């Protein structure tokens, strides 16, 4: 099949590369000439493990290409995916659909023959119907269907999630559109991965409901963690005891500094706003948003308390600033709340992150970027473990403690424990929910 992918951000690029690996002919489109030049040279503008190798393989096979020319990419395509950004609109919490609708208008002008226009971007309920109206108004004669195909990719594991999904959700209103989408995902269907067909609105809602529920699990265990600290329980064991219940499951029950990233903050806000607009308040989701913000601020208090009530003039080493490991994504990362607060309180902050500097240099002014945790720890007063990159999971605690002027650790991902830290020479250790 010929597929056009409009947008080469995280979702569009990963999806386009993976579709080409299915054997489809994929043309990825972006208006940013710098990004297209990078991709044409074989450079990947985002960090996602394995994406560079898979992209190079399919470019070499002639199945994958990149262009700024939307019209040329859409002409003759059987499926055109819209994978542009839907950021939170400033001031009201709504998802900004400007780019989605602009793409729909351009697609309408360029379509030739029957086409399925597929919204891959995360969009509020009713958006696909609006896309259909936009195309119909622009091209009353066009032969097309609209489909909703939300993505469920985890950053850092996106390729595996695409190739071995828990499920594929397709909202579609015609048999012809369903047949085309069936061909798009035929390799997964043959391997018996579940493909769920629904109407457009249900597909749109599945995405928001899933992300809001996962954000709720994270926030719930973080609230439990705070109570554990007061009553003397261990949240890691509590989460383990909960997670072994098949009705609950163990995923997203890891206490820490709160959720961040490109999806959960944006999607919970959009769902809450949808509820308000339809007079059906999403009270649980609204509370999740509020509590998650409080959790990030509570981490600042933990660090300050560990430093005897003040970080002014003290050297604080922050290990990891991306919102999760195996990504360079800084969107709504807890570090964007915690690090500026430390700098504002007078701390001299050193940051170590394998991929964070690309975005973090602009987002975290006033910090010193370093490449090595042990060098960063030299004469430091406090070590903050904020993102659980693999290289931070097996640190030589004794070596770190010897280098520090005042060996103290705020382990905000519960990777180590107080006994091991004390044995290694740390004078102070704090974690989350223990």
N, C-alpha and C positions, 0 to 999 in steps of 0.2 A: 504494500500500500504506500501511497505518497501521503506524508503527514507534514503539516506545517505547525511549528511551535512558536507562538508569539510571546516573546519574553525569554531572556536567558539569565534570569535570576536563579536562585537556588532551585525552586521547583521546576521551572522551565528547562534549565540545563540538565538537571539529573534525569527528568522525564524524557527529554529529547534523546539523550545519549542512550538510555535504557531501551527506548522504543527502537532505535536504530540497531541495537544489539539483538532485538527480536527478529530482525531481518527487514524491517520497514525502511523506506527511503525517507529520511527526516531532514527538513530544512529548518534551522533555528533562526529566528528573526529578532533583531534588537535595533532600536533607534540610536543607541550609543555607539558611535564609530570606534571609539577606543576599545570598547569591549569586543566588538566584532573583529577588530584587528588582532587583539590578543588571542581570541579563539581560533582565528585562521592560522595564527602562528603556532597553534598547539598549546597555548598557555591557558590554564584554568583560572578564572578570576576569583574563585572561591576555594576554600580548603574543604575537601571531602575525600576521605581515604578511598583510593582506587579509582576515582573519577577520571584522573588524567590518563591512566593506562587504558581504560575502557573507551574514552573519547578518541584517543589516538588510533586504537584498533579499528574503530568503525569509520573514522575519516579515511584511513588507509584502504578500507574495503569499499569506499565510494558510497557508503550508505548515509553519511552524515556530513552536512555542510552548514555554513553560517553566512548570513547576509543581512543588509539593512533594507533590502527591497522586499517589502511585505507583499506587494502585488504579485511579483514573480513567484514568491514562495507559495502563495495561496492558490494561484491559477492551477487548476487540475488536481488539487489536493482533495482527497476523499474525506479527510478529517483535519480540521484546523483547531488547535488547542489554544485557548487564551490562558496564559500563565504570567500575567503582569501583576505588579504590586497592588495590594489593597490595604494601605496603611491606615492606622486609626486617624480619623479626621480630627484636626486640632479643635478643641473646644467642646465637642459634643459626644465623643466616643463612638460615633458611627464609623463603619468601614468606608473609606474613600473609594468610590467606584469610577472615578474620572478616567483612569487608564483602561479599565475594562470596557467602558462604553465607547471610548475613542477607538479601541481595537476593533470593537464590533462594527463600527461605521466603516473603518478601512477594509475590513474583511468583506463586508457587503459589496463594496465597490469592486473588489477583486475576484469574487467567486465566479467560477465557470463550471457549469454542470452541477449535479447533486452533491451537496457538501453537508457534513455534520459539523456544526460549530460547537466545540466542547469547552466548557468553562472548567479549568483546572485550578484557578485561583480560588482562595477561600472567600466566599461572598455570602451576604445575608440572604435569608429566605425571600424569594421573589425576584432575585437578580436575573436568573436565567430566563424568566418570562419577560423581563425588561430587555434583555439582550435580543430575544426573539422579536419583540416589537420594534426595537431599534433597526434591526436588519430588514424587517418587513417594510418599515416606513421608507428606508433608504432604497430598497430594491423590491418593489411589489411583485416583480416577475421572478424573483430568485427561487430556486428549487433547493430547499435546505431543511434541516432539522436542528434543534438545539439540544445539547445533552449536558448534564452536570456530572463531573467526574472528580470529586474532591480527593486530595492527596493525603496520605497518612505516613509521611516519611519522617523518620527520626534523623536529625542532623548527626553526622558521625557514623550512621549505619544505613544511609539512604539507599545505596545500591542493593544491599541485601533485602531491605524492606520492599523495594520495587520488584525485585526478582522473586521474592518469597513472601508475598504479602499475607497478612491475616485474612484480608478480604479486599476485593475491588468493588467499589460502589459506583453504580452507573444510574443516573436519573435520565429517563428518556421517554418520549411520548408517542413514538411510532415504531412499528415493526421494522421499517427500513432503517431507521436510526439505530435500533437495537442490533440489527444484523451487522452494520458497519462497526459498531463498538465491540461486537463479538469477535470480528476479524482483527481489530486492533489488539485485543487481549487474548487472542487465540492461543499463543504459547502457554499462558498461565492456565487457561481453561483445560488444555490438554494434560497439564500436570495436576489437575484437580484442585487448584486453589479456588476458593469460593468467589464467584462473581455474582453480586446482588443487584438486581434490576428493580428500580423504584420509579415513582414519579419525580419530577424536578424538585419540588419543595421538600420531599422526604430526604432526598440525597443531600440537599443543602443543609438540612437540619441535623443529619447524622454527623456531619463534620463538627459542627459547633457543640453538639451534645457530647460527643466523644472527648473533645479537648477540654470542655468545662468539667467533665467528670474526672479526667486525669489530674487537672489542676486542683480539683477538690480533694483527691486522695493525697496529693503532696501537702496541701495546706492542712488537712486533717492530722496527718502524722506530725507535722510541725507544731500544731497546737498540743497534741498529746506529749510531744517532746518537752514543751515548756512545763507541763504539769509533772512530767517525770522528774524534772530537775527539783521541783518543790517537794515531792514525796519520796524521793530516793530510788525511783525505778530506773531501769535501763531501756531507753527507747529502741535500741537495736534488737533486744530480746523481745520487747513488746511487739515490734513490727514483724519479727520472725514468727512469733506465736499467732499473730493475726493472719499473716500471709499464707500459712499452711492450710488455712480454711479455704477450700476450693471456691466458696462463694465470694471470697475477697481477693485472693491472689496476692503474690508478693511484689508485683511491679508497682513502681511509683510510691513506695512506702519507705523511702529513705529520707530521714530527717536532715535538714540542712538550712541554708540561708534563704530559702524561698525560690520559687520558680521564676524563670526569665525566658529569653529567646524570642524567636520571630512569631510564634503561634499562640502560646497560652495567654500572655498579657493582652494581645490584640483581640483574640477570639472571645475571651471571657468578657471583655469590655463591649464587644459588638453584640454578644448574646444578651447581656444586661440591657443594652440600649434597645434591642429588638423587643424585649419584654416590656420595657417602659412604653414604647411606641404602640404596643397592642394591648396595653392595660393589663398585662399578665406579668407582674414583677418577678424577676428571677432572683428571689431573695437569697437562696443558697449561693448562687454565683456572685451576687453583689457582696455578700459577706466574705467569700473567698478572696475577692480582689482586695478588700479592706484589710483582711488578716495578713495576706501575703505582703502588703506594703509594711505592715507593722513588724513582721518577722525580719525583713531586711534591716529595719532600724534597730531592732533588738540585737542584731549581730554587732552593730557599732558599740552598743553598751557593753557587750561581752568583752570586746577588745579593750575598751577604755578601762573597764574594771580590772582586767588582767594586768594592765599597766599602772595599777595603784591610783586609778581615778583621773589620769591625764596622759595624753600622748604628745603633749607639747614638747618639741625639741627632741623627741625620741625617734629612733630609726625603726620603722616597721617594714618588714618584708612580706609582700603579698604573693603567694604562689598560686597562679591561675586567676585570670580575669575574664575569660570567655564564659558564656553562660553555662556551658557544659564542655567536657573534653571532646577531642577529635573534631573540633570545628574552630573557625576563626570568627564566628558570629558573636557580636557584642550586644545585640539588640536586647534591651531591658535586662541585661545581666545584673545580678546582685552587686557586682563590683562597681557599677555605675552609681549606686547609692552609697556603698560602704567606703570606697577609696576617696572620693571627693570629701566625704565627711572627715576622714582622717587627715587629709591635707589641710582642710579648713580648720581643724583643731590644732594645727601646728606640727603634725608628724612629718618626718622626712621619709617618704614612701619609696621603696624599691620594689619593682614588679618583675616577676619572672613568669613568662607564659610562652609555650612553644609556637603559638600562632597568633597571639593576641595583639601584637604590636601593629599589625597592618591597619586595624581599625582603632585600636586603643590609643595610639599616639595622639590622635586628635581628640578622642573622647575623654581621656584622662590626663589633662595638662598638669604639670607640676610634679610628675613622678619620674623616677630614674629607672629606665628599662635595662634589665640585665639578662644575660643568657644562662647563668648557672646559679642554682640555689645555694651552693656552698659559698661562692664568692659574694653573693648578695647577703648572706648571713654574717659576714665579717663585721664585728663590733655592733651588731644589731641588738635592739632591745626586745623585739617581739616578732614572732613568725606567725603569719595568718595563712592557713591552708584553705583556699576559697574555691578552687576548681580541681576536681580529682583526676588530673592527667595521670597516665600510667607512671611517668617519671617521678611523680610525687608520692606514689604509693609504697615505695620501698626505699625511702631516704635513710641514710645513716644518721640516726638521731644523735648518737654520741658525738659524731664529727661536727654536726650542726651546733650542738650545745657548747662545744669547746670554742667555736669561732665567735659565738655571740657574747656581747657585753653583759646582757641580762637574759639568759635563756628562758624564754616563755613562749608557749605555743597556743594559739587559738585554732583548734582543729575543727573547722566548721563543716567538715564532711565526714567526721567520725571514722577516719582511716586508722588512727592509732588509738592508744588508750593511756590513761593517766599513769598506770603502773610502769609501762614501758618508757614513757616520757621521763618519769622521775628517775628510773634506773639509768637512763642515758645522761642524766645530769640537768634536766630541765627543772627550774625552780617553780615554774607555774605552768599549768595546763588546763585548758577548758575546752569543752566540746558541746555538742547539741543534744540535750535530752538524756544526759548521763551524769 
